[in-house]
Amino acid sequence: MVETKFEVGMTCSGCADAIKRILGKIDGVQSIDANVDTKIVTVQADPSVSPQYMLEKLEKWGTAAKKTVALV
């Protein structure tokens, strides 16, 4: 299992839920913790899941939702 962290401009639980839905659809993602207070999303995934791929999915959402997204 590989841990990947993202800094995301989440402002509410709706943002956190959207992130969990998006990342949860990716094969190999095992767990997702989206902390609105720290604005950190922690993902546990199989080594086959590219952090860049997850970032691209989050950036697509971030553009639509006008939120910032970055790998930590």
PDB file of N, CA, C and O in Angstrom:
ATOM      1  N   MET A   1       0.840  -1.170   0.000  1.00  0.00           N
ATOM      2  CA  MET A   1       0.000   0.000   0.000  1.00  0.00           C
ATOM      3  C   MET A   1       0.895   1.246   0.000  1.00  0.00           C
ATOM      4  O   MET A   1       1.904   1.299   0.702  1.00  0.00           O
ATOM      5  N   VAL A   2       0.512   2.226  -0.786  1.00  0.00           N
ATOM      6  CA  VAL A   2       1.261   3.478  -0.891  1.00  0.00           C
ATOM      7  C   VAL A   2       0.361   4.611  -0.428  1.00  0.00           C
ATOM      8  O   VAL A   2      -0.816   4.670  -0.784  1.00  0.00           O
ATOM      9  N   GLU A   3       0.926   5.504   0.366  1.00  0.00           N
ATOM     10  CA  GLU A   3       0.167   6.667   0.843  1.00  0.00           C
ATOM     11  C   GLU A   3       0.512   7.885  -0.008  1.00  0.00           C
ATOM     12  O   GLU A   3       1.683   8.176  -0.249  1.00  0.00           O
ATOM     13  N   THR A   4      -0.519   8.589  -0.459  1.00  0.00           N
ATOM     14  CA  THR A   4      -0.351   9.813  -1.232  1.00  0.00           C
ATOM     15  C   THR A   4      -1.185  10.896  -0.577  1.00  0.00           C
ATOM     16  O   THR A   4      -2.320  10.653  -0.168  1.00  0.00           O
ATOM     17  N   LYS A   5      -0.618  12.104  -0.478  1.00  0.00           N
ATOM     18  CA  LYS A   5      -1.347  13.217   0.135  1.00  0.00           C
ATOM     19  C   LYS A   5      -1.513  14.350  -0.868  1.00  0.00           C
ATOM     20  O   LYS A   5      -0.633  14.634  -1.681  1.00  0.00           O
ATOM     21  N   PHE A   6      -2.675  14.984  -0.777  1.00  0.00           N
ATOM     22  CA  PHE A   6      -2.998  16.135  -1.609  1.00  0.00           C
ATOM     23  C   PHE A   6      -3.450  17.272  -0.713  1.00  0.00           C
ATOM     24  O   PHE A   6      -4.101  17.051   0.308  1.00  0.00           O
ATOM     25  N   GLU A   7      -3.104  18.483  -1.100  1.00  0.00           N
ATOM     26  CA  GLU A   7      -3.652  19.672  -0.436  1.00  0.00           C
ATOM     27  C   GLU A   7      -4.755  20.188  -1.340  1.00  0.00           C
ATOM     28  O   GLU A   7      -4.520  20.536  -2.497  1.00  0.00           O
ATOM     29  N   VAL A   8      -5.964  20.233  -0.792  1.00  0.00           N
ATOM     30  CA  VAL A   8      -7.141  20.585  -1.583  1.00  0.00           C
ATOM     31  C   VAL A   8      -7.889  21.720  -0.889  1.00  0.00           C
ATOM     32  O   VAL A   8      -8.080  21.689   0.327  1.00  0.00           O
ATOM     33  N   GLY A   9      -8.307  22.708  -1.650  1.00  0.00           N
ATOM     34  CA  GLY A   9      -9.027  23.861  -1.099  1.00  0.00           C
ATOM     35  C   GLY A   9     -10.462  23.540  -0.713  1.00  0.00           C
ATOM     36  O   GLY A   9     -11.397  24.193  -1.176  1.00  0.00           O
ATOM     37  N   MET A  10     -10.633  22.531   0.136  1.00  0.00           N
ATOM     38  CA  MET A  10     -11.976  22.140   0.594  1.00  0.00           C
ATOM     39  C   MET A  10     -12.507  23.166   1.578  1.00  0.00           C
ATOM     40  O   MET A  10     -11.768  23.674   2.421  1.00  0.00           O
ATOM     41  N   THR A  11     -13.786  23.463   1.466  1.00  0.00           N
ATOM     42  CA  THR A  11     -14.395  24.418   2.382  1.00  0.00           C
ATOM     43  C   THR A  11     -15.560  23.830   3.167  1.00  0.00           C
ATOM     44  O   THR A  11     -16.067  24.463   4.093  1.00  0.00           O
ATOM     45  N   CYS A  12     -15.989  22.616   2.803  1.00  0.00           N
ATOM     46  CA  CYS A  12     -17.138  22.026   3.486  1.00  0.00           C
ATOM     47  C   CYS A  12     -17.129  20.511   3.331  1.00  0.00           C
ATOM     48  O   CYS A  12     -16.309  19.951   2.603  1.00  0.00           O
ATOM     49  N   SER A  13     -18.050  19.861   4.025  1.00  0.00           N
ATOM     50  CA  SER A  13     -18.145  18.408   3.933  1.00  0.00           C
ATOM     51  C   SER A  13     -18.598  17.963   2.544  1.00  0.00           C
ATOM     52  O   SER A  13     -18.308  16.841   2.129  1.00  0.00           O
ATOM     53  N   GLY A  14     -19.304  18.828   1.826  1.00  0.00           N
ATOM     54  CA  GLY A  14     -19.693  18.506   0.450  1.00  0.00           C
ATOM     55  C   GLY A  14     -18.467  18.328  -0.437  1.00  0.00           C
ATOM     56  O   GLY A  14     -18.430  17.436  -1.284  1.00  0.00           O
ATOM     57  N   CYS A  15     -17.467  19.177  -0.240  1.00  0.00           N
ATOM     58  CA  CYS A  15     -16.204  19.048  -0.982  1.00  0.00           C
ATOM     59  C   CYS A  15     -15.542  17.715  -0.648  1.00  0.00           C
ATOM     60  O   CYS A  15     -15.106  16.988  -1.541  1.00  0.00           O
ATOM     61  N   ALA A  16     -15.471  17.403   0.639  1.00  0.00           N
ATOM     62  CA  ALA A  16     -14.841  16.154   1.076  1.00  0.00           C
ATOM     63  C   ALA A  16     -15.567  14.949   0.493  1.00  0.00           C
ATOM     64  O   ALA A  16     -14.931  13.995   0.045  1.00  0.00           O
ATOM     65  N   ASP A  17     -16.895  14.990   0.497  1.00  0.00           N
ATOM     66  CA  ASP A  17     -17.670  13.886  -0.052  1.00  0.00           C
ATOM     67  C   ASP A  17     -17.432  13.730  -1.550  1.00  0.00           C
ATOM     68  O   ASP A  17     -17.323  12.608  -2.044  1.00  0.00           O
ATOM     69  N   ALA A  18     -17.349  14.843  -2.277  1.00  0.00           N
ATOM     70  CA  ALA A  18     -17.100  14.800  -3.722  1.00  0.00           C
ATOM     71  C   ALA A  18     -15.735  14.173  -4.002  1.00  0.00           C
ATOM     72  O   ALA A  18     -15.600  13.354  -4.912  1.00  0.00           O
ATOM     73  N   ILE A  19     -14.732  14.554  -3.226  1.00  0.00           N
ATOM     74  CA  ILE A  19     -13.384  13.998  -3.401  1.00  0.00           C
ATOM     75  C   ILE A  19     -13.380  12.498  -3.147  1.00  0.00           C
ATOM     76  O   ILE A  19     -12.757  11.736  -3.886  1.00  0.00           O
ATOM     77  N   LYS A  20     -14.080  12.079  -2.096  1.00  0.00           N
ATOM     78  CA  LYS A  20     -14.149  10.651  -1.785  1.00  0.00           C
ATOM     79  C   LYS A  20     -14.842   9.880  -2.904  1.00  0.00           C
ATOM     80  O   LYS A  20     -14.433   8.768  -3.237  1.00  0.00           O
ATOM     81  N   ARG A  21     -15.882  10.461  -3.483  1.00  0.00           N
ATOM     82  CA  ARG A  21     -16.576   9.796  -4.601  1.00  0.00           C
ATOM     83  C   ARG A  21     -15.655   9.667  -5.810  1.00  0.00           C
ATOM     84  O   ARG A  21     -15.584   8.605  -6.429  1.00  0.00           O
ATOM     85  N   ILE A  22     -14.952  10.745  -6.145  1.00  0.00           N
ATOM     86  CA  ILE A  22     -14.069  10.759  -7.316  1.00  0.00           C
ATOM     87  C   ILE A  22     -12.940   9.741  -7.159  1.00  0.00           C
ATOM     88  O   ILE A  22     -12.721   8.910  -8.040  1.00  0.00           O
ATOM     89  N   LEU A  23     -12.234   9.807  -6.050  1.00  0.00           N
ATOM     90  CA  LEU A  23     -11.099   8.912  -5.845  1.00  0.00           C
ATOM     91  C   LEU A  23     -11.548   7.477  -5.593  1.00  0.00           C
ATOM     92  O   LEU A  23     -10.839   6.533  -5.941  1.00  0.00           O
ATOM     93  N   GLY A  24     -12.712   7.311  -4.995  1.00  0.00           N
ATOM     94  CA  GLY A  24     -13.231   5.978  -4.701  1.00  0.00           C
ATOM     95  C   GLY A  24     -13.572   5.175  -5.941  1.00  0.00           C
ATOM     96  O   GLY A  24     -13.686   3.951  -5.872  1.00  0.00           O
ATOM     97  N   LYS A  25     -13.736   5.841  -7.070  1.00  0.00           N
ATOM     98  CA  LYS A  25     -14.042   5.153  -8.332  1.00  0.00           C
ATOM     99  C   LYS A  25     -12.793   4.583  -9.005  1.00  0.00           C
ATOM    100  O   LYS A  25     -12.902   3.828  -9.971  1.00  0.00           O
ATOM    101  N   ILE A  26     -11.619   4.935  -8.506  1.00  0.00           N
ATOM    102  CA  ILE A  26     -10.366   4.477  -9.110  1.00  0.00           C
ATOM    103  C   ILE A  26     -10.016   3.097  -8.562  1.00  0.00           C
ATOM    104  O   ILE A  26      -9.903   2.908  -7.351  1.00  0.00           O
ATOM    105  N   ASP A  27      -9.844   2.133  -9.472  1.00  0.00           N
ATOM    106  CA  ASP A  27      -9.446   0.779  -9.073  1.00  0.00           C
ATOM    107  C   ASP A  27      -8.102   0.826  -8.361  1.00  0.00           C
ATOM    108  O   ASP A  27      -7.151   1.435  -8.851  1.00  0.00           O
ATOM    109  N   GLY A  28      -8.030   0.184  -7.210  1.00  0.00           N
ATOM    110  CA  GLY A  28      -6.789   0.129  -6.453  1.00  0.00           C
ATOM    111  C   GLY A  28      -6.746   1.089  -5.277  1.00  0.00           C
ATOM    112  O   GLY A  28      -5.883   0.957  -4.410  1.00  0.00           O
ATOM    113  N   VAL A  29      -7.656   2.050  -5.226  1.00  0.00           N
ATOM    114  CA  VAL A  29      -7.723   2.961  -4.078  1.00  0.00           C
ATOM    115  C   VAL A  29      -8.409   2.203  -2.939  1.00  0.00           C
ATOM    116  O   VAL A  29      -9.519   1.695  -3.096  1.00  0.00           O
ATOM    117  N   GLN A  30      -7.731   2.137  -1.795  1.00  0.00           N
ATOM    118  CA  GLN A  30      -8.234   1.368  -0.661  1.00  0.00           C
ATOM    119  C   GLN A  30      -8.933   2.217   0.385  1.00  0.00           C
ATOM    120  O   GLN A  30      -9.956   1.812   0.938  1.00  0.00           O
ATOM    121  N   SER A  31      -8.382   3.403   0.661  1.00  0.00           N
ATOM    122  CA  SER A  31      -9.010   4.278   1.658  1.00  0.00           C
ATOM    123  C   SER A  31      -8.691   5.738   1.341  1.00  0.00           C
ATOM    124  O   SER A  31      -7.662   6.065   0.748  1.00  0.00           O
ATOM    125  N   ILE A  32      -9.624   6.606   1.764  1.00  0.00           N
ATOM    126  CA  ILE A  32      -9.496   8.038   1.511  1.00  0.00           C
ATOM    127  C   ILE A  32      -9.902   8.772   2.775  1.00  0.00           C
ATOM    128  O   ILE A  32     -10.986   8.540   3.311  1.00  0.00           O
ATOM    129  N   ASP A  33      -9.040   9.653   3.251  1.00  0.00           N
ATOM    130  CA  ASP A  33      -9.378  10.518   4.379  1.00  0.00           C
ATOM    131  C   ASP A  33      -9.293  11.955   3.883  1.00  0.00           C
ATOM    132  O   ASP A  33      -8.222  12.422   3.494  1.00  0.00           O
ATOM    133  N   ALA A  34     -10.427  12.653   3.897  1.00  0.00           N
ATOM    134  CA  ALA A  34     -10.466  14.044   3.456  1.00  0.00           C
ATOM    135  C   ALA A  34     -10.765  14.919   4.676  1.00  0.00           C
ATOM    136  O   ALA A  34     -11.897  14.952   5.160  1.00  0.00           O
ATOM    137  N   ASN A  35      -9.746  15.623   5.167  1.00  0.00           N
ATOM    138  CA  ASN A  35      -9.871  16.453   6.363  1.00  0.00           C
ATOM    139  C   ASN A  35     -10.100  17.902   5.948  1.00  0.00           C
ATOM    140  O   ASN A  35      -9.193  18.561   5.441  1.00  0.00           O
ATOM    141  N   VAL A  36     -11.311  18.390   6.165  1.00  0.00           N
ATOM    142  CA  VAL A  36     -11.673  19.751   5.757  1.00  0.00           C
ATOM    143  C   VAL A  36     -10.882  20.789   6.558  1.00  0.00           C
ATOM    144  O   VAL A  36     -10.507  21.831   6.021  1.00  0.00           O
ATOM    145  N   ASP A  37     -10.628  20.507   7.837  1.00  0.00           N
ATOM    146  CA  ASP A  37      -9.918  21.475   8.690  1.00  0.00           C
ATOM    147  C   ASP A  37      -8.480  21.707   8.237  1.00  0.00           C
ATOM    148  O   ASP A  37      -8.015  22.845   8.190  1.00  0.00           O
ATOM    149  N   THR A  38      -7.774  20.615   7.903  1.00  0.00           N
ATOM    150  CA  THR A  38      -6.371  20.752   7.483  1.00  0.00           C
ATOM    151  C   THR A  38      -6.235  20.908   5.975  1.00  0.00           C
ATOM    152  O   THR A  38      -5.171  21.264   5.469  1.00  0.00           O
ATOM    153  N   LYS A  39      -7.343  20.633   5.251  1.00  0.00           N
ATOM    154  CA  LYS A  39      -7.376  20.687   3.787  1.00  0.00           C
ATOM    155  C   LYS A  39      -6.434  19.656   3.158  1.00  0.00           C
ATOM    156  O   LYS A  39      -5.909  19.863   2.064  1.00  0.00           O
ATOM    157  N   ILE A  40      -6.231  18.537   3.875  1.00  0.00           N
ATOM    158  CA  ILE A  40      -5.369  17.466   3.392  1.00  0.00           C
ATOM    159  C   ILE A  40      -6.206  16.227   3.102  1.00  0.00           C
ATOM    160  O   ILE A  40      -7.043  15.821   3.908  1.00  0.00           O
ATOM    161  N   VAL A  41      -5.966  15.636   1.937  1.00  0.00           N
ATOM    162  CA  VAL A  41      -6.596  14.382   1.549  1.00  0.00           C
ATOM    163  C   VAL A  41      -5.494  13.325   1.534  1.00  0.00           C
ATOM    164  O   VAL A  41      -4.485  13.475   0.844  1.00  0.00           O
ATOM    165  N   THR A  42      -5.698  12.264   2.299  1.00  0.00           N
ATOM    166  CA  THR A  42      -4.732  11.169   2.380  1.00  0.00           C
ATOM    167  C   THR A  42      -5.349   9.936   1.737  1.00  0.00           C
ATOM    168  O   THR A  42      -6.442   9.509   2.109  1.00  0.00           O
ATOM    169  N   VAL A  43      -4.640   9.372   0.775  1.00  0.00           N
ATOM    170  CA  VAL A  43      -5.142   8.226   0.025  1.00  0.00           C
ATOM    171  C   VAL A  43      -4.195   7.047   0.226  1.00  0.00           C
ATOM    172  O   VAL A  43      -2.979   7.185   0.092  1.00  0.00           O
ATOM    173  N   GLN A  44      -4.763   5.893   0.546  1.00  0.00           N
ATOM    174  CA  GLN A  44      -4.019   4.635   0.594  1.00  0.00           C
ATOM    175  C   GLN A  44      -4.412   3.866  -0.655  1.00  0.00           C
ATOM    176  O   GLN A  44      -5.595   3.607  -0.878  1.00  0.00           O
ATOM    177  N   ALA A  45      -3.434   3.499  -1.467  1.00  0.00           N
ATOM    178  CA  ALA A  45      -3.732   2.818  -2.729  1.00  0.00           C
ATOM    179  C   ALA A  45      -2.648   1.814  -3.076  1.00  0.00           C
ATOM    180  O   ALA A  45      -1.536   1.855  -2.552  1.00  0.00           O
ATOM    181  N   ASP A  46      -3.012   0.908  -3.982  1.00  0.00           N
ATOM    182  CA  ASP A  46      -2.044  -0.044  -4.504  1.00  0.00           C
ATOM    183  C   ASP A  46      -0.943   0.714  -5.238  1.00  0.00           C
ATOM    184  O   ASP A  46      -1.186   1.803  -5.759  1.00  0.00           O
ATOM    185  N   PRO A  47       0.268   0.151  -5.287  1.00  0.00           N
ATOM    186  CA  PRO A  47       1.371   0.814  -5.995  1.00  0.00           C
ATOM    187  C   PRO A  47       1.078   1.071  -7.476  1.00  0.00           C
ATOM    188  O   PRO A  47       1.707   1.930  -8.094  1.00  0.00           O
ATOM    189  N   SER A  48       0.134   0.336  -8.036  1.00  0.00           N
ATOM    190  CA  SER A  48      -0.195   0.517  -9.453  1.00  0.00           C
ATOM    191  C   SER A  48      -0.971   1.807  -9.724  1.00  0.00           C
ATOM    192  O   SER A  48      -1.101   2.220 -10.877  1.00  0.00           O
ATOM    193  N   VAL A  49      -1.486   2.445  -8.675  1.00  0.00           N
ATOM    194  CA  VAL A  49      -2.257   3.678  -8.844  1.00  0.00           C
ATOM    195  C   VAL A  49      -1.294   4.864  -8.829  1.00  0.00           C
ATOM    196  O   VAL A  49      -0.622   5.117  -7.830  1.00  0.00           O
ATOM    197  N   SER A  50      -1.237   5.572  -9.925  1.00  0.00           N
ATOM    198  CA  SER A  50      -0.324   6.709 -10.066  1.00  0.00           C
ATOM    199  C   SER A  50      -0.843   7.937  -9.323  1.00  0.00           C
ATOM    200  O   SER A  50      -2.002   8.317  -9.492  1.00  0.00           O
ATOM    201  N   PRO A  51       0.011   8.565  -8.496  1.00  0.00           N
ATOM    202  CA  PRO A  51      -0.398   9.822  -7.865  1.00  0.00           C
ATOM    203  C   PRO A  51      -0.783  10.872  -8.902  1.00  0.00           C
ATOM    204  O   PRO A  51      -1.682  11.680  -8.668  1.00  0.00           O
ATOM    205  N   GLN A  52      -0.111  10.862 -10.036  1.00  0.00           N
ATOM    206  CA  GLN A  52      -0.416  11.826 -11.103  1.00  0.00           C
ATOM    207  C   GLN A  52      -1.827  11.606 -11.646  1.00  0.00           C
ATOM    208  O   GLN A  52      -2.540  12.569 -11.930  1.00  0.00           O
ATOM    209  N   TYR A  53      -2.227  10.355 -11.790  1.00  0.00           N
ATOM    210  CA  TYR A  53      -3.571  10.036 -12.269  1.00  0.00           C
ATOM    211  C   TYR A  53      -4.624  10.549 -11.286  1.00  0.00           C
ATOM    212  O   TYR A  53      -5.624  11.141 -11.691  1.00  0.00           O
ATOM    213  N   MET A  54      -4.393  10.319  -9.997  1.00  0.00           N
ATOM    214  CA  MET A  54      -5.329  10.818  -8.977  1.00  0.00           C
ATOM    215  C   MET A  54      -5.365  12.340  -9.008  1.00  0.00           C
ATOM    216  O   MET A  54      -6.431  12.943  -8.888  1.00  0.00           O
ATOM    217  N   LEU A  55      -4.198  12.958  -9.168  1.00  0.00           N
ATOM    218  CA  LEU A  55      -4.126  14.413  -9.230  1.00  0.00           C
ATOM    219  C   LEU A  55      -4.935  14.955 -10.411  1.00  0.00           C
ATOM    220  O   LEU A  55      -5.647  15.950 -10.276  1.00  0.00           O
ATOM    221  N   GLU A  56      -4.824  14.303 -11.559  1.00  0.00           N
ATOM    222  CA  GLU A  56      -5.579  14.744 -12.741  1.00  0.00           C
ATOM    223  C   GLU A  56      -7.076  14.687 -12.481  1.00  0.00           C
ATOM    224  O   GLU A  56      -7.806  15.595 -12.879  1.00  0.00           O
ATOM    225  N   LYS A  57      -7.546  13.633 -11.819  1.00  0.00           N
ATOM    226  CA  LYS A  57      -8.971  13.511 -11.490  1.00  0.00           C
ATOM    227  C   LYS A  57      -9.399  14.628 -10.538  1.00  0.00           C
ATOM    228  O   LYS A  57     -10.462  15.226 -10.705  1.00  0.00           O
ATOM    229  N   LEU A  58      -8.559  14.901  -9.541  1.00  0.00           N
ATOM    230  CA  LEU A  58      -8.892  15.964  -8.588  1.00  0.00           C
ATOM    231  C   LEU A  58      -8.831  17.343  -9.234  1.00  0.00           C
ATOM    232  O   LEU A  58      -9.644  18.210  -8.915  1.00  0.00           O
ATOM    233  N   GLU A  59      -7.884  17.551 -10.129  1.00  0.00           N
ATOM    234  CA  GLU A  59      -7.777  18.853 -10.810  1.00  0.00           C
ATOM    235  C   GLU A  59      -9.004  19.132 -11.670  1.00  0.00           C
ATOM    236  O   GLU A  59      -9.455  20.274 -11.760  1.00  0.00           O
ATOM    237  N   LYS A  60      -9.540  18.100 -12.297  1.00  0.00           N
ATOM    238  CA  LYS A  60     -10.751  18.266 -13.104  1.00  0.00           C
ATOM    239  C   LYS A  60     -11.898  18.759 -12.215  1.00  0.00           C
ATOM    240  O   LYS A  60     -12.616  19.692 -12.576  1.00  0.00           O
ATOM    241  N   TRP A  61     -12.059  18.129 -11.061  1.00  0.00           N
ATOM    242  CA  TRP A  61     -13.066  18.574 -10.095  1.00  0.00           C
ATOM    243  C   TRP A  61     -12.738  19.977  -9.597  1.00  0.00           C
ATOM    244  O   TRP A  61     -13.623  20.828  -9.514  1.00  0.00           O
ATOM    245  N   GLY A  62     -11.459  20.224  -9.261  1.00  0.00           N
ATOM    246  CA  GLY A  62     -11.038  21.513  -8.729  1.00  0.00           C
ATOM    247  C   GLY A  62     -11.326  22.662  -9.681  1.00  0.00           C
ATOM    248  O   GLY A  62     -11.721  23.744  -9.248  1.00  0.00           O
ATOM    249  N   THR A  63     -11.132  22.436 -10.965  1.00  0.00           N
ATOM    250  CA  THR A  63     -11.429  23.466 -11.959  1.00  0.00           C
ATOM    251  C   THR A  63     -12.919  23.778 -11.970  1.00  0.00           C
ATOM    252  O   THR A  63     -13.313  24.944 -11.972  1.00  0.00           O
ATOM    253  N   ALA A  64     -13.737  22.747 -11.975  1.00  0.00           N
ATOM    254  CA  ALA A  64     -15.191  22.944 -12.000  1.00  0.00           C
ATOM    255  C   ALA A  64     -15.696  23.596 -10.711  1.00  0.00           C
ATOM    256  O   ALA A  64     -16.593  24.438 -10.742  1.00  0.00           O
ATOM    257  N   ALA A  65     -15.107  23.195  -9.573  1.00  0.00           N
ATOM    258  CA  ALA A  65     -15.543  23.705  -8.281  1.00  0.00           C
ATOM    259  C   ALA A  65     -14.788  24.955  -7.840  1.00  0.00           C
ATOM    260  O   ALA A  65     -15.064  25.515  -6.779  1.00  0.00           O
ATOM    261  N   LYS A  66     -13.836  25.384  -8.661  1.00  0.00           N
ATOM    262  CA  LYS A  66     -13.002  26.543  -8.341  1.00  0.00           C
ATOM    263  C   LYS A  66     -12.248  26.358  -7.035  1.00  0.00           C
ATOM    264  O   LYS A  66     -12.235  27.237  -6.174  1.00  0.00           O
ATOM    265  N   LYS A  67     -11.613  25.182  -6.906  1.00  0.00           N
ATOM    266  CA  LYS A  67     -10.817  24.838  -5.726  1.00  0.00           C
ATOM    267  C   LYS A  67      -9.406  24.497  -6.157  1.00  0.00           C
ATOM    268  O   LYS A  67      -9.192  23.986  -7.256  1.00  0.00           O
ATOM    269  N   THR A  68      -8.449  24.776  -5.300  1.00  0.00           N
ATOM    270  CA  THR A  68      -7.052  24.455  -5.584  1.00  0.00           C
ATOM    271  C   THR A  68      -6.763  23.004  -5.231  1.00  0.00           C
ATOM    272  O   THR A  68      -7.348  22.460  -4.294  1.00  0.00           O
ATOM    273  N   VAL A  69      -5.864  22.379  -5.977  1.00  0.00           N
ATOM    274  CA  VAL A  69      -5.471  20.989  -5.744  1.00  0.00           C
ATOM    275  C   VAL A  69      -3.972  20.877  -6.009  1.00  0.00           C
ATOM    276  O   VAL A  69      -3.475  21.384  -7.015  1.00  0.00           O
ATOM    277  N   ALA A  70      -3.249  20.207  -5.100  1.00  0.00           N
ATOM    278  CA  ALA A  70      -1.812  20.013  -5.305  1.00  0.00           C
ATOM    279  C   ALA A  70      -1.354  18.747  -4.568  1.00  0.00           C
ATOM    280  O   ALA A  70      -1.900  18.384  -3.527  1.00  0.00           O
ATOM    281  N   LEU A  71      -0.355  18.098  -5.127  1.00  0.00           N
ATOM    282  CA  LEU A  71       0.300  16.982  -4.430  1.00  0.00           C
ATOM    283  C   LEU A  71       1.136  17.560  -3.304  1.00  0.00           C
ATOM    284  O   LEU A  71       1.758  18.611  -3.460  1.00  0.00           O
ATOM    285  N   VAL A  72       1.152  16.876  -2.168  1.00  0.00           N
ATOM    286  CA  VAL A  72       1.953  17.352  -1.033  1.00  0.00           C
ATOM    287  C   VAL A  72       3.266  16.598  -1.031  1.00  0.00           C
ATOM    288  O   VAL A  72       4.108  16.828  -0.163  1.00  0.00           O
TER     289      VAL A  72
END
